Amino acid sequence: MKRLLAYIIALAGVIVFVYQDAPGNAFHLDDEANIIMAPAIRIQHLDIPSLQGVLEGAHLPSRPLPNLTLGIDWWRGSGTPRPFQWTNIIIHSLVAIAVFLLLLTILRGADSKEYNSRVVLAAFLATLMWAVHPIQVQAVTYIIQRMASMAALFMLLSLLAYLAARKAESNGRRWVMAALSLLSGVAAILCKENAYVLPALIFLLEYGVIRDRQPLIQHGWDKLLLAAPVVLVLYVVIDLISGAGPLSQRFYPEYHTRDFTLGERLLSQPRVILHYLSQMIWPLPERFSIEHDFVKSSSLLDPPATLAALAGLLLWIGGGIWLLLRRGYRLYGFFLLWVPATLAIESSFVALEMVFEHRMYLPSAGLAGLLALTMARISQQGVATRTGVTVVGLAVIALLAWSAMIRIPVWSSSISLYEHAVKVAPNSSRAWGNLGADYLLAGEYEKAEQALRRATTLDVKNDKAHEAYGVLLVKLGRYAQADNAFRQAALAAGGITPSLLNHRGGLYLAMKDYASARFYFQELIKMEGWNPTAYWNLALAYERDGDCTNALATWRQYLQIESVQVNKAKIEQHINNKYSPGGKCYPGAPDMTGDSP
């Protein structure tokens, strides 16, 4: 037990060392909707009413457990990203420990002995390779992806409890472990919907691990259970082809907002999965990015690699099934099938983005299992072989850690993240648009204009790039062009959005048309009454028009809903300076129209 504890401490220590720069990283992308602009998350007091508000008002209320941790982290750090990053590192360490224990339990079962040094070492080395691999950086340092890592943690705990229940000698312990498995599974689903694949993993665990050296068919219902995956796949295929089933009705409408169809996504995903596997095998830091230029597949031969990738994926699955049916080889089948099983939701018919590296977070644990199983069996050949496996394993771990440590600081700011992204994906309009918006916020207007023009050239329907370009033109005093850019943004977005209301208000504020500015800010408040930015800018419009009475009333409304203490202190000081006896409310505070609400 002491040796096992030492391995666990070493595992967590290496993870903290590799991710030591991550706490300095920033919020990114979906962090804005789920954290920064989510009033329910921005709690100021750690009490039951605040936590209840988190559960009821989060951006994604179906994921309550991660939302609770986000609210607590906001309270801990008053909205700074550092506490969020540390929580993500801790969660990743716990997941790594769970992976280690699962691999160790499975290898021990395969060996039919107590824990021995070669089994522990093989599980440790494989887990460490998984934990420090640069493909995990996105799941760890992209804050909102704790939803994926927390779901993975509870899924692994559910599997461990299921194994314990199946191996328990007493009925009491068996029922306790079964209950823990069920509770962990429910917790996983309350973290992220990809946990719905957990029954498939338990199915694989039962037939691939527990019955590795036993007959596959032991009860009358085994034949029915083994036929269930085939029936399920056929049902999904018929549902999607017919377009009339519940899956079609649920997911088809979501493709209306995508630039690809369901068929194109299904044809493209085998190539995407092979891309992930290539990153696992050849993990140079420059191969990882928040954006990838990935040409979608429009047919089996367009591009030509589509058919080959599909054949390769089917061969992988077929090989896993073949091994699962062979006594003594079922562990290999289990780990092979783990990968497609854990990708079944995010890399199939759900209308998600084509490529996101964090999707390999849990699937890559299956690859770690294959590696651990192989190393354990190679090490049976003797001490010299075991020493060689250890040396090579440590060298690989060092290289993976080096790659991850280079990749982690790229997430330190949006500019560094997207400067790297446009190198990896030079034809991505979204990458150029996000980079241009970040340059704009940093005051680098020349770079911003180049990036935003590039973004709108690549995709005329990129509404965010048009909008950011309009904000830039306002700052440059080119008001007529800015108005046209905002119109292009509304056209591309299919209507006016809250951020467009804010930015059009900013345009009229800059033009000193205060009545029009107030109109847009008031419309924004109607749409997002919780948004402090709307009240800030409305108060500013009143101030600059000389209406100090309404300005002061609006500032007070702002103070009631703002949760960022630095901003509240700034406006409190502003009120004391401008609205005290003898004070003058005009010209007022700097505007916030350059930021999205």
C-alpha positions in Angstrom: 0.0 0.0 0.0 2.9 2.4 0.8 4.4 1.7 -2.6 1.0 2.3 -4.3 0.6 5.6 -2.4 4.1 6.7 -3.5 3.2 6.1 -7.1 0.0 8.2 -6.7 1.9 11.0 -5.1 4.5 10.9 -7.9 1.8 11.0 -10.5 0.1 14.1 -9.0 3.5 15.7 -8.5 4.5 15.3 -12.1 1.2 16.7 -13.3 1.5 19.8 -11.1 5.1 20.3 -12.3 4.1 20.0 -16.0 1.1 22.4 -15.5 2.9 24.9 -13.3 2.4 27.7 -15.9 -1.3 26.9 -16.4 -2.6 29.1 -13.5 -1.4 32.1 -15.4 -3.7 31.3 -18.4 -6.8 33.2 -19.3 -10.5 32.6 -20.0 -11.2 31.6 -23.6 -14.2 31.0 -26.0 -17.1 29.2 -24.2 -15.7 30.4 -20.9 -17.4 33.7 -21.7 -20.9 32.4 -22.0 -20.6 29.8 -19.2 -18.6 31.9 -16.7 -17.8 35.6 -17.4 -21.3 36.5 -18.8 -23.2 34.1 -16.7 -24.7 36.1 -13.8 -25.6 33.0 -11.8 -22.0 31.9 -11.7 -20.7 35.2 -10.5 -21.5 34.6 -6.9 -20.2 37.0 -4.2 -21.1 34.9 -1.1 -20.7 31.2 -0.5 -24.1 30.3 0.8 -27.1 28.1 0.0 -29.1 30.8 -1.9 -26.1 31.6 -4.1 -25.4 28.0 -4.9 -29.1 27.4 -5.6 -28.9 30.3 -8.0 -26.0 28.6 -9.7 -28.0 25.4 -10.2 -31.1 27.3 -11.5 -29.5 30.0 -13.7 -26.3 28.5 -15.2 -25.8 28.7 -19.0 -26.0 24.9 -19.2 -28.2 23.9 -16.3 -28.1 20.2 -17.3 -24.5 20.1 -16.0 -25.0 21.2 -12.3 -21.9 19.6 -10.7 -19.3 21.5 -12.9 -21.4 24.7 -12.6 -21.2 24.5 -8.8 -17.4 24.3 -8.9 -17.4 27.3 -11.4 -19.5 29.4 -9.0 -17.2 28.5 -6.0 -14.1 29.3 -8.1 -15.6 32.7 -9.0 -16.2 33.4 -5.3 -12.7 32.3 -4.4 -11.0 34.6 -6.9 -13.5 37.4 -7.5 -13.6 36.4 -11.2 -9.9 35.9 -11.9 -9.0 32.8 -13.8 -6.2 31.5 -11.5 -8.5 29.6 -9.0 -10.3 28.0 -12.0 -7.1 26.8 -13.5 -5.9 25.3 -10.2 -9.2 23.4 -9.8 -8.8 22.0 -13.3 -5.3 20.8 -12.5 -6.6 19.1 -9.3 -9.4 17.5 -11.3 -6.9 16.3 -13.9 -4.8 14.8 -11.2 -7.7 12.9 -9.7 -8.7 11.6 -13.2 -5.1 10.4 -13.6 -5.2 8.6 -10.3 -8.5 7.0 -11.3 -7.0 5.9 -14.7 -4.0 4.4 -12.8 -6.2 2.5 -10.4 -8.4 1.2 -13.2 -5.4 0.0 -15.3 -3.9 -1.5 -12.2 -7.1 -3.4 -11.3 -7.5 -4.6 -14.9 -3.8 -5.7 -15.2 -4.0 -7.4 -11.8 -7.0 -9.3 -12.9 -5.3 -10.4 -16.1 -2.3 -11.5 -14.2 -4.4 -13.5 -11.6 -2.0 -12.5 -8.8 -1.6 -9.8 -6.2 -0.1 -6.5 -7.3 3.5 -7.0 -8.4 6.2 -4.6 -9.5 5.9 -5.1 -13.2 2.1 -4.6 -13.2 2.3 -1.5 -11.0 5.2 0.0 -13.1 3.4 -0.7 -16.4 0.2 1.0 -15.2 2.1 3.9 -13.7 4.2 4.6 -16.9 1.2 4.3 -19.2 -0.9 6.6 -16.9 1.8 9.2 -16.7 2.1 9.2 -20.5 -1.6 9.7 -20.7 -1.5 12.5 -18.1 1.3 14.6 -19.6 0.4 14.1 -23.2 0.0 17.5 -24.9 -3.4 16.4 -26.4 -4.7 16.8 -22.8 -3.7 20.5 -22.5 -7.0 21.7 -24.1 -9.1 19.7 -21.6 -7.1 20.9 -18.6 -6.3 24.6 -19.3 -9.4 25.5 -21.2 -11.4 26.1 -18.1 -14.9 25.1 -19.2 -13.7 21.7 -20.3 -13.7 20.7 -16.7 -17.1 19.5 -17.7 -15.4 16.8 -19.8 -12.8 16.0 -17.1 -15.3 15.8 -14.3 -17.5 13.5 -16.4 -14.5 11.3 -17.1 -13.6 11.2 -13.4 -17.1 10.0 -12.3 -17.2 7.5 -15.2 -13.9 6.0 -14.1 -15.1 5.8 -10.5 -18.3 4.1 -11.7 -16.2 1.5 -13.6 -13.9 0.9 -10.6 -16.9 0.4 -8.3 -18.5 -2.0 -10.8 -15.3 -4.1 -10.8 -15.3 -4.0 -7.0 -18.9 -5.1 -7.0 -18.3 -8.0 -9.4 -15.3 -9.2 -7.4 -16.9 -8.8 -3.9 -17.1 -11.9 -1.8 -20.0 -10.8 0.4 -23.5 -9.6 -0.7 -23.3 -6.6 1.5 -20.1 -5.3 -0.1 -21.4 -6.2 -3.6 -24.5 -4.1 -3.1 -22.6 -1.2 -1.7 -20.2 -1.1 -4.6 -23.1 -1.5 -7.1 -24.8 1.5 -5.5 -21.6 3.5 -5.7 -21.2 2.6 -9.3 -24.7 3.8 -10.0 -24.3 7.0 -8.1 -21.0 7.8 -9.8 -22.7 7.2 -13.2 -25.5 9.6 -12.4 -22.9 12.2 -11.3 -21.0 11.7 -14.6 -24.2 12.4 -16.5 -24.7 15.6 -14.4 -21.3 16.8 -15.6 -21.6 16.2 -19.4 -23.9 14.3 -21.7 -21.1 12.2 -23.2 -21.4 10.1 -20.0 -24.4 8.4 -21.6 -21.8 6.0 -23.1 -21.1 4.6 -19.6 -23.4 1.6 -20.1 -21.4 0.6 -23.2 -18.2 0.8 -21.1 -19.7 -1.4 -18.4 -20.8 -3.8 -21.1 -17.2 -3.9 -22.3 -15.8 -4.2 -18.8 -18.1 -7.2 -18.1 -17.3 -9.2 -21.3 -13.8 -7.9 -22.0 -12.2 -7.8 -18.5 -14.2 -9.8 -16.0 -14.6 -12.7 -18.5 -11.2 -12.4 -20.0 -10.3 -16.0 -19.2 -13.9 -17.2 -18.7 -16.6 -18.4 -21.0 -18.3 -15.4 -22.7 -21.8 -16.9 -22.5 -22.6 -17.8 -18.8 -26.3 -17.0 -18.6 -29.3 -17.2 -20.8 -29.5 -13.4 -21.1 -25.9 -13.0 -22.3 -26.9 -13.7 -25.9 -29.5 -10.9 -25.7 -27.0 -8.5 -24.1 -24.4 -9.3 -26.8 -26.9 -8.7 -29.5 -28.0 -5.4 -27.9 -25.2 -3.3 -29.5 -26.0 -4.6 -33.0 -29.7 -3.8 -32.5 -28.8 -0.3 -31.1 -26.6 0.6 -34.1 -29.3 -0.6 -36.5 -31.9 1.5 -34.7 -29.7 4.6 -34.9 -29.0 4.1 -38.6 -32.7 3.6 -39.4 -33.6 6.6 -37.3 -31.1 8.9 -39.1 -31.8 7.6 -42.6 -35.6 8.0 -42.1 -35.3 11.4 -40.6 -38.5 10.7 -38.6 -37.2 9.2 -35.4 -36.5 10.9 -32.1 -32.8 11.3 -32.8 -33.4 12.9 -36.1 -36.0 15.2 -34.6 -33.6 16.2 -31.9 -30.4 16.7 -33.8 -31.3 17.6 -37.4 -32.4 21.1 -36.6 -29.0 21.9 -35.0 -27.4 21.5 -38.4 -29.1 24.6 -39.6 -26.5 26.7 -37.8 -23.6 24.7 -39.1 -21.7 25.0 -42.4 -21.8 21.2 -42.8 -24.5 18.6 -43.1 -25.1 15.5 -41.0 -23.8 13.4 -43.9 -20.7 15.5 -44.2 -20.0 15.2 -40.5 -20.4 11.5 -40.5 -18.1 11.1 -43.4 -15.5 13.5 -42.0 -15.3 12.0 -38.4 -13.2 8.9 -39.4 -10.6 11.3 -40.7 -10.8 13.4 -37.6 -10.4 10.4 -35.4 -7.3 9.3 -37.4 -6.0 12.9 -37.0 -6.4 12.5 -33.2 -4.5 9.2 -33.3 -1.7 10.8 -35.3 -1.4 13.5 -32.7 -1.2 10.8 -30.0 1.6 9.1 -31.9 3.5 12.2 -33.2 2.9 14.8 -30.4 5.0 17.8 -31.5 3.6 21.0 -29.9 3.0 22.7 -33.2 0.5 20.0 -34.2 -2.0 21.0 -31.5 -4.3 24.0 -31.9 -7.6 25.4 -30.9 -8.4 25.6 -34.7 -7.6 23.2 -37.5 -8.0 23.6 -41.3 -10.0 20.4 -41.8 -11.6 19.9 -45.2 -15.0 18.3 -44.7 -15.8 15.1 -46.6 -18.6 15.5 -49.2 -18.4 11.9 -50.4 -16.4 8.7 -49.9 -13.8 9.8 -52.4 -13.9 13.6 -51.7 -11.3 13.9 -50.3 -9.8 10.5 -51.3 -8.6 9.9 -47.7 -12.3 9.6 -46.6 -12.8 6.0 -47.7 -9.4 4.9 -46.3 -10.2 6.5 -43.0 -13.6 4.9 -42.8 -12.1 1.5 -43.7 -9.4 2.0 -41.0 -12.0 2.8 -38.4 -14.1 -0.2 -39.3 -11.0 -2.4 -39.2 -10.2 -1.0 -35.7 -13.7 -1.8 -34.5 -13.8 -5.2 -36.2 -10.5 -6.1 -34.7 -11.7 -5.1 -31.3 -14.8 -7.3 -31.6 -12.7 -10.2 -32.9 -10.3 -10.0 -29.9 -13.2 -9.5 -27.5 -14.6 -12.9 -28.6 -11.3 -14.7 -28.0 -10.6 -16.0 -24.5 -7.3 -14.7 -23.2 -7.3 -11.8 -25.7 -10.4 -10.0 -24.5 -8.4 -7.3 -22.6 -7.0 -6.1 -25.9 -10.5 -6.1 -27.4 -11.7 -4.1 -24.4 -9.1 -1.3 -24.8 -9.4 -1.2 -28.6 -13.2 -0.8 -28.3 -12.9 1.7 -25.5 -11.8 4.4 -28.0 -14.7 4.3 -30.4 -17.2 3.7 -27.5 -16.1 6.9 -25.7 -16.1 8.9 -29.0 -19.5 7.6 -30.0 -21.4 10.8 -29.0 -19.0 13.6 -29.8 -17.7 12.1 -33.0 -20.9 10.9 -34.6 -24.2 12.5 -35.5 -24.4 15.3 -32.9 -24.0 18.7 -34.5 -20.8 19.7 -32.8 -17.7 21.3 -34.2 -15.7 19.0 -36.5 -12.5 19.0 -34.4 -11.7 19.6 -30.8 -8.7 17.9 -29.1 -10.3 17.7 -25.7 -12.6 15.0 -27.1 -9.7 12.6 -26.8 -9.4 13.1 -23.0 -11.2 9.9 -22.0 -10.8 7.9 -25.2 -7.0 8.2 -24.9 -7.2 6.3 -21.6 -8.0 3.2 -23.7 -4.7 3.8 -25.6 -3.0 4.0 -22.3 -4.5 0.7 -21.3 -3.2 -0.9 -24.5 0.2 0.4 -23.8 0.1 -0.7 -20.1 -1.0 -4.2 -21.1 1.7 -4.5 -23.7 4.4 -3.2 -21.3 3.3 -5.6 -18.6 3.5 -8.6 -20.8 6.8 -7.6 -22.4 8.2 -7.2 -18.9 7.5 -10.9 -18.2 10.6 -11.7 -20.2 13.0 -10.7 -17.4 14.7 -8.0 -15.4 16.7 -6.7 -18.4 13.6 -6.3 -20.5 11.7 -4.6 -17.7 14.6 -2.2 -17.3 14.5 -1.4 -21.0 10.8 -0.8 -20.9 11.2 1.5 -17.9 14.0 3.5 -19.6 12.1 3.9 -22.9 8.9 4.8 -21.0 10.6 7.5 -18.9 12.2 8.9 -22.1 8.8 9.1 -23.8 7.2 10.7 -20.7 10.0 13.4 -20.7 9.3 14.1 -24.4 5.6 14.3 -23.9 6.0 16.6 -20.8 8.3 18.9 -22.8 5.7 19.2 -25.6 2.9 19.9 -23.1 5.0 22.5 -21.3 5.6 24.3 -24.5 1.9 24.1 -25.4 0.5 25.3 -22.1 1.7 29.0 -22.2 0.1 29.3 -25.6 -3.2 29.5 -23.7 -1.9 32.4 -21.6 -3.9 35.0 -23.6 -6.3 35.0 -26.5 -3.7 36.7 -28.7 -1.1 34.0 -28.1 -3.7 31.3 -28.6 -4.9 32.6 -31.9 -1.5 33.7 -33.2 -0.6 30.1 -33.0 -4.0 29.0 -34.4 -3.7 31.0 -37.6 -0.3 29.3 -38.2 -1.9 25.9 -37.9 -5.1 26.8 -39.6 -4.4 29.8 -42.0 -7.7 29.3 -43.9 -9.9 29.5 -40.8 -12.0 32.6 -40.8 -13.0 32.1 -37.2 -9.3 31.9 -36.1 -8.5 35.2 -38.0 -11.7 36.8 -36.7 -10.9 35.9 -33.1 -7.3 37.1 -33.5 -8.5 40.4 -35.0 -10.9 40.9 -32.1 -8.1 40.3 -29.6 -5.8 42.7 -31.3 -8.6 45.3 -31.2 -9.0 44.9 -27.4 -5.2 45.2 -27.1 -5.2 48.5 -29.0 -3.2 47.1 -31.9 -5.5 48.5 -34.6 -3.3 47.9 -37.6 -2.9 44.2 -36.9 -6.6 44.1 -36.0 -7.7 45.5 -39.3 -5.5 43.1 -41.3 -6.8 40.1 -39.4 -10.4 41.1 -39.5 -10.3 41.8 -43.3 -8.7 38.4 -43.7 -11.5 36.8 -41.7 -14.3 38.4 -43.7 -12.6 37.6 -47.0 -12.3 33.9 -46.0 -16.0 33.8 -44.9 -18.4 36.6 -45.7 -20.9 35.1 -43.2 -18.6 35.5 -40.3 -20.8 37.9 -38.3 -18.4 38.2 -35.4 -15.6 39.3 -37.6 -17.9 41.9 -39.3 -19.0 43.1 -35.9 -15.4 43.4 -34.5 -14.4 45.3 -37.7 -17.3 47.7 -37.1 -16.0 48.3 -33.5 -12.5 49.0 -34.9 -13.9 51.4 -37.5 -15.7 53.3 -34.7 -12.4 53.7 -32.8 -10.7 54.9 -36.0 -13.5 57.5 -36.5 -14.7 55.9 -39.8 -18.4 56.0 -38.8 -20.1 55.4 -42.1 -17.9 52.3 -42.7 -18.6 51.1 -39.2 -22.4 51.4 -39.7 -22.0 49.3 -42.9 -19.9 46.7 -41.0 -22.6 46.4 -38.3 -25.3 45.9 -41.0 -23.2 43.1 -42.6 -22.9 41.5 -39.2 -26.6 41.6 -38.6 -27.2 40.2 -42.0 -24.7 37.3 -41.4 -26.1 36.6 -38.0 -29.7 36.6 -39.2 -30.8 39.5 -37.0 -29.5 41.9 -34.4 -27.7 40.3 -31.4 -27.1 41.7 -27.9 -23.5 42.6 -28.7 -24.6 44.4 -31.9 -27.0 46.5 -29.9 -24.2 47.4 -27.6 -21.8 48.2 -30.4 -24.4 50.2 -32.4 -25.1 52.2 -29.3 -21.3 52.8 -29.1 -21.3 54.0 -32.7 -24.0 56.7 -31.9 -22.2 57.5 -28.6 -19.1 58.3 -30.6 -21.1 60.3 -33.1 -22.6 62.3 -30.1 -26.1 61.2 -31.1 -27.0 60.4 -27.5 -30.7 59.8 -28.1 -30.0 57.0 -30.6 -27.3 55.6 -28.2 -29.7 55.5 -25.4 -32.3 53.7 -27.6 -29.8 50.9 -28.4 -28.6 50.5 -24.8 -32.2 50.5 -23.5 -33.0 47.8 -26.1 -30.0 45.8 -24.8 -31.3 46.1 -21.2 -34.7 44.7 -22.4 -32.9 41.7 -23.9 -30.3 41.2 -21.1 -31.4 43.0 -18.0 -28.7 41.2 -16.0 -25.9 42.6 -18.1 -23.9 45.3 -16.2 -22.3 46.5 -19.4 -25.7 47.7 -20.7 -26.3 49.9 -17.6 -22.7 51.2 -17.7 -23.1 52.4 -21.3 -26.6 53.8 -20.7 -25.4 55.8 -17.7 -22.6 57.1 -19.9 -25.0 58.2 -22.6 -27.0 60.1 -20.0 -23.9 61.7 -18.6 -22.5 62.8 -22.0 -25.9 64.3 -22.8 -25.8 66.3 -19.5 -28.7 64.3 -17.9 -27.0 63.8 -14.5 -30.2 62.7 -12.7 -30.9 59.7 -15.0 -27.1 59.0 -15.2 -26.8 58.7 -11.4 -29.9 56.5 -11.2 -28.5 54.2 -13.9 -25.1 54.0 -12.2 -26.9 52.8 -9.1 -28.7 50.2 -11.0 -25.3 49.1 -12.4 -23.9 48.8 -8.9 -26.7 46.5 -7.9 -26.0 43.9 -10.5 -22.2 44.1 -11.0 -20.3 41.3 -9.3 -16.7 42.3 -10.2 -15.4 44.2 -7.3 -12.8 46.1 -9.3 -15.5 47.5 -11.6 -17.8 48.4 -8.7 -15.0 50.2 -6.9 -14.2 52.2 -10.1 -17.8 53.4 -10.5 -18.2 54.2 -6.8 -15.2 56.4 -7.0 -16.5 57.9 -10.2 -19.8 58.8 -8.5 -18.0 60.3 -5.6 -15.9 62.5 -7.9 -18.6 63.5 -10.4 -21.7 63.6 -8.4 -20.5 65.1 -5.1 -21.4 68.8 -4.3 -19.5 70.8 -6.8 -18.8 67.8 -9.0 -19.6 67.6 -12.7 -20.9 64.4 -14.2 -19.8 65.3 -17.8 -17.5 64.0 -19.5 -17.9 60.9 -17.4 -16.3 57.4 -17.3 -14.7 55.6 -20.3 -17.2 53.7 -22.3 -17.5 49.9 -22.5 -18.9 49.7 -26.0 -15.8 48.1 -27.3 -16.4 44.9 -25.3 -19.1 42.4 -26.1 -21.9 42.4 -23.4 
